[in-house]
């Protein structure tokens, strides 16, 4: 295994120097799930939850979160994000969240995609907690990434 990039030779945290890297198109996609009871899902999908349109608010929250990632994750670089798409869709188990983030820059947008999904899931929980406190946030993960020196990657 290679050395962790966010640590210097003495084990101290550092922000990685990406100044030598080329500006290339980089894309990352992430996904997650908010598991809930069918009646809670029906409330979310109806658009009549007490706090408003759950899906729309969660999608906006995810977009906003992607743009703020470097303020939330200490060693992330602030990036010029070209596009963020967040979708919340009903599935059998609850609400599935997917995010895709694109930039042309010197480092990838995996953390931005993961942050978008995480915050969208938390927003769903917040908007529906009056109806069901036992919801769970599950399987937040990177689905794929492209661009950069490490090349393309896709989850199995």
Secondary structure, DSSP 4 states (H G I P E B T S, - for coil): -PPPTTB-TTS-B-----TTS--EEEEEEEEEEEE--HHHHHHHHHT-BTTB-HHHHHHHHHHHHHHTHHHHSTTPPP--EEEEEEEEEEETTEEEEEEEEEEEESS--HHHHHHHHHHHHHHHHHHHTTT-TT-EEEEEEEEEEE-STT--EE--
